[in-house]
C-alpha cells in the first residue's frame, strides 16, 4: 500500500474523558465488570465505571435493547476548544444536540460513520510518561509467587484507549486526524490503524478497525504488569466468564494483553506496558503486514474477535 499523507491539524484533543455503552441487563454487566476488576457504582438507571483509587468516571453503562456504543467523550485544553470545533466543521462533522445521558458541555458531532462524539474541556487522563513495568525477576532463595488463595485482585488503574469499528479505515483516519488532531501511530493497511494524542499519549488513543460499519470493538484498561493480565483472566474464569483471548503480546503498541468478552458480546482488554509517545516526539509510522496486525504471541485468534456485533 502506498504512503498516504494526511492533513495535519493545528490543535488536538489530549485524552478520552469517558464513553457510554448500552447493554440489555445492567445487573449482569455489573457482575462481569466487577470480575474484570473495575469499581462499579450501581445507580438507579446506569452503571458508573471507575478504577482502583481513582474517582474519575471512565465509562457509563445504560440499559438498552442490545449492546451498542452510545457516544465517546474526548477532552481538550480550554484554549483549544474553539479551534477544535472549527476543525471538526472544516472536516465535515455533523453537529448535533448532546446525548440524553451526556452533559451540555463543549460540543457534539457525528463522524463519517455516524459515531457520536463529544469534545469538552477536561483534565488530561493520558499519562505524561511511560510507567515502568515491575521487575518480575525473582532472586535465589525466596518464594516468588504468592499463594493463589492470597493473590491480590487484578485491578486496572486507568482506561488506556478505545478501538472503534468503521466502514472505511482510511476515511476515518483522514477525518479524525483533521478534526480531533490525533496523529497516526501505526497501521496495517485497511485492517486497523492506531492514532495517538499530541500532548503525550499511549501508542493507542483511538484505534479504527474495519468492521463494515460503526461500533465499539473494545475498551482497553491499563494494568500494572503482565501478571495482572493473567490474574484478570483467572478471576473472570472463576466468576464463570470463559470467552477470552490471551494472555499475549501485540506487535502494534507492544502491550501485553488479555481480552475478555462479556455476556452481550463486548470485548474488554486488560493491557500492560503499551508503547508511549512523548509530546514533541517525531514518531515514525509503520504500515505492517497483515500477519503482524494483531499479535506477536498468544493463543490463536478467535474467529469472533473481529466481528462487529452492533450491525
N, C-alpha and C positions, 0 to 999 in steps of 0.2 A: 504494500500500500504506500502511495506517495505521501510525502510530508504535507500536512495541511496547516496553513498559517491562520491562526485565529486572531481577531482584532483584540488588542489589549485594552482593557478598561482603565480609566483613571483612578477609580475608587473601588473598594471591595469590602464585603462583609468579613467578620473575623471569626464567627462561630455559628453553630446551630444552637439556638436557645432551647427549643423543645419540639416535639412532634405530637400529633394527636391521631390515634388509631381507633377504629370501631371494630368490635367483636360481638358475637351473639350472646355471650354469657360472661358477665363480669366476675362472678364468683369463681368460675373455673379458671379464668385468666389470672385472677389474683393468686390462686393456688400455684399455677405454673410459674409465675414471675417471682413468687416468694422462694420457690425451689431453685430458680435461676440465681437468686442471690440479691435481688433488688428489695428495697424498703418500699412496700406497697401501702399507700394511705387510702383506705377504703372510704369514699364519700358516698352520699346518698345516690348520686347519679353518675359517678365516674370513679376511676382509679387514678391516683397521682403517683408517679414513679420517681423515687429518689434513690441515691446511692449512699453507702455507709459513710456516716459522718459529714454529709453534705445536704444542706437544706434546699438546694436548687431542685426545682421540678423539671426533670428531663423529658418527661412524657406524660400524657394523659390518655386513658382508655375509656371510650364511651361505648354504650350499648348500641348495637346496630344489627340489621338483618343478616349481614355477613361480614367477614373480615375485609376492611377497606381502610386505606390511608385517607384521613380527612384533610390534614394540611401539615406543612413544615414551616416552623418559625425560625428565621435567621436573625442574627444580631449584628449590629454595626456600631461604630462610634457616632456620637451625636453630630459631630461636624461633617460626617459623610452621608447622613440620611437623605438630605435633599438631592445631592448629586447622584446617589444610587437610584433614587426614584426616577430621575431623568434618564439614567442609563437603561432602566427597565422599559421606560416609554420608548426610547430610541431603538431598543432591541425588539419591540413589538409585543411586549407583555400586555395582557388584558387586565386592567384594574377592575376591582370589584369590592363589594362590602365585606367586612370581617365575617369569618365563620361564626355561627351562633355560639360555639363553645370557646371562641377566642376573645382576644382583647381588642378594643378600639384604639390601638396604638400603631404608630408608623403607617404602613400602607400594605395593601393586599393585592395580589395579582395571580394570574394563571400563566404557566409556561406553555410551550407549544403542544405538550401532551395533555394539557388540562389540569396538571397538578397545582393545587392551591398553595401559595406561599405567602407568608407574612415577612416583612422586614421591619425591624424596630430597633430602637436604641436599647442596648443591653450590655451586661458585663461580659467580658471575654471568658468563655468557658474552655476554649482550647488552651493547652498548656503553653508556657513561654519557653520551655526547654524539654529535651527528651529525658524521661525518667530512667534511672539506672535499673537494669534487670538484677534482681537479687542473686547473689552468688550461690548456686546450688552445689558447689564443690564442698564435700564433707571431708574433714581431716581424718587421719587414722585414730583409732581407739575411742571413737564416740559413735553413738547411735544416731544416724542421720534423719530418719523418717519418724514422725510421731505415730503412735498407735492410731489405727483408723478410727477407733471409737472416740479418740480425743483430738482428732484433727480439726482445726478451725474451719468454720463455714466459709466457703469461697464467696466473695462479695465484690462486685465491680466498684470502682472508685469514681467513675465518670462515664458519660457517653462519649465515644470517640467519633463515629461517623454514621452515615446512612447510605444505603445503596438503593437507588430508585430504578424501577423498570421504565423503559422508554421504547417507543416505536422506532426511534432513529437515534443512534448514539451520537453521530456527528452533529446532527441538528441540535440535540440537547446541549452538547458541549459548546457549540457556537453561541447559543442563546445565553446560557448561564455564565460563560466567560465574559460576554459583553454586558450582561445585565447585572449580575451579582459580583463581578470582578474576581471570581475564583480563577485559579490557574491550573493548567493541565500538568499533572504529575507523570502519569504513565497510562498506556492504553494497550489493548490487544485488538487491533483492527476495529471491526464493527460489533465485537462481542461485549467488551466492557471498557470503561475509561474512568480514571480517578482524578478528581480535582482537589486542590488544597487552598487554604487561605493565605493571603499575602502577608498577614501580620504575625506569622509564626504559627505553624499548624502541623498536625499529623499528616502523613502522606495522603490519607483519605480525609476529606471533609464531606463532600458529596460525590458519590460514585454513580455511574449510569450504566445499566445493564440491559442489553437487548432482550425485550420480552413481549413484543407485539403491541404494547400499549402501556398506559400508566399503572403504577402500583408501587408498593413498598416491598423490596426483596428482603432486606434485613436492617436492623439497627445493631450497631456494634458497641460493646461496653468494655472499657479498659479494666483489666485485672492486673495485679502486681507481678505475676510470674507465670511461667509455663505450668508449674504445679497447680496454680489456681484454675487454669484451663481444664486440667484433668479432674480436679475436685468438683468443678462445676458439672462436668459430665456425670461423675459419681453421684452427686446429691440429686440431680434430676432423675437419674435412673432409679434411685431409691424411692423417689416420690411417684414412680410409675410412668415417667416420660422417657421413652426409648427411641424416639425418632431424632437422630442426630448425625452430624458429620464431623469427625475429628476424634481426638486432637490431631493437629497437623500444622504445617507452616506454609504460608503464602510466599510466592515469588514477588508479586507486585505489592509493596508495602512491607514485606519481610516479616510480618507479625505471625506469632503463634496463635492458633485458633481452636475453638470448639463451637460448632453451631448446633443449636437445639431447635426443634420445630414444635410449636405449641399445638393444642388441640384443633385450632382453626386454620392451620396451615401457614402460620407466620414464623419466619426464622429469626432467632436471636443469637448474636455472636458474643462469646467471651474472647477477648483479644488481648495479647500481651506483647509489649515491646515493638510497636509499629515504628517504621521509619518516621523521622521528624525533619521538617524543612524549616530552617530558621528564617526569620524576617531578613530580607535583603539578599538571601542566597540565590545564586543563579543555578537553579536545579535543571539538570539535563533530562528532558523527557525521552523515554524509550518506547518503541512500539514492539511489543513482544509477540512471539508466535503463539498460535492457539494453545499448544500443549503447555505453555508457561503461564497461561492467563489466570489460573486459579490456585494451583498449589505446587510446592516443591516436594513435600512428602506428606503422607497421611493415608487414611483409608480411601478406597475407590469412591469417586464422586457419585452420590445417589442420583438416579435418573430424575427424581422430582425436584432437584435442587434449583434448577433454573426455570421452573415452570411458574408463570405468572397466574396465581390463583385469583386475582382480582378482576380478570377479564370476564 
